[in-house]
Amino acid sequence: MMPLTLANAGEELIIRKVGGNQEIRQHLENLGFVPGHTVIVVSEIAGNVIVNVKESRVAISKEMAQRIMV
């Protein structure tokens, strides 16, 4: 397992775990970051990540991406 921030652009990965407190986990799950689902990294700029998740393109901060284990 590794944090989403270490993934390369174009990689399709499976979400293994979403960390953080209950509020943060709920927010990320509402965006589509649910364990067991796939996520594709579109690009990464200064640690901030743009991903395709559940047929949507989502940008998340480096801090949030570090809580998503793939």
Backbone torsions as a table, in degrees:
resi	resn	phi	psi	omega
1	MET	NA	146.7	176.6
2	MET	-148.0	157.5	176.6
3	PRO	-70.1	153.7	-179.3
4	LEU	-58.5	-26.7	-178.9
5	THR	-63.7	-21.4	-178.8
6	LEU	-91.3	-4.7	-178.9
7	ALA	-74.4	150.3	178.2
8	ASN	-91.8	152.5	177.8
9	ALA	-59.3	138.1	179.3
10	GLY	91.7	-11.5	-179.5
11	GLU	-75.5	137.1	172.4
12	GLU	-102.6	122.5	-173.4
13	LEU	-128.2	159.5	176.0
14	ILE	-104.3	130.8	178.5
15	ILE	-72.1	123.9	-178.2
16	ARG	-98.1	-37.9	-174.6
17	LYS	-158.4	144.6	174.7
18	VAL	-119.2	119.1	-176.4
19	GLY	-97.9	-175.4	180.0
20	GLY	101.8	178.7	179.4
21	ASN	-74.3	173.7	-175.1
22	GLN	-57.4	-40.7	-179.1
23	GLU	-63.6	-43.3	179.9
24	ILE	-68.0	-44.8	178.9
25	ARG	-59.9	-42.7	180.0
26	GLN	-63.4	-41.8	179.0
27	HIS	-62.0	-46.4	-179.8
28	LEU	-66.1	-37.6	177.2
29	GLU	-65.7	-36.3	176.9
30	ASN	-64.4	-30.2	176.9
31	LEU	-78.3	-13.9	178.2
32	GLY	113.9	2.9	-179.9
33	PHE	-86.4	83.8	-175.9
34	VAL	-115.3	130.8	177.7
35	PRO	-52.1	134.6	-179.5
36	GLY	100.0	-20.9	178.9
37	HIS	-88.2	160.0	179.9
38	THR	-93.7	155.2	178.4
39	VAL	-141.6	138.8	178.4
40	ILE	-115.7	125.4	178.6
41	VAL	-77.4	122.2	178.7
42	VAL	-88.0	-51.2	177.5
43	SER	-159.1	165.9	-179.9
44	GLU	-139.5	127.0	179.0
45	ILE	-131.7	115.8	179.2
46	ALA	53.6	35.4	178.7
47	GLY	91.5	-23.1	176.2
48	ASN	-74.4	142.1	-170.4
49	VAL	-123.9	138.2	171.4
50	ILE	-111.2	126.0	-176.3
51	VAL	-132.6	157.3	168.3
52	ASN	-98.8	121.6	178.5
53	VAL	-140.6	129.7	-177.4
54	LYS	49.8	48.1	176.8
55	GLU	60.3	25.1	175.5
56	SER	-130.0	152.1	176.0
57	ARG	-100.3	125.1	-174.8
58	VAL	-129.2	135.9	174.3
59	ALA	-105.4	130.8	177.8
60	ILE	-131.6	153.5	-178.5
61	SER	-72.3	164.2	177.8
62	LYS	-58.4	-40.9	-178.7
63	GLU	-62.5	-42.1	178.5
64	MET	-69.9	-41.6	-178.4
65	ALA	-63.0	-31.3	178.9
66	GLN	-68.6	-20.1	179.9
67	ARG	-85.4	-11.8	-178.7
68	ILE	-98.3	114.1	-178.9
69	MET	-97.6	133.1	-178.8
70	VAL	-123.9	NA	NA
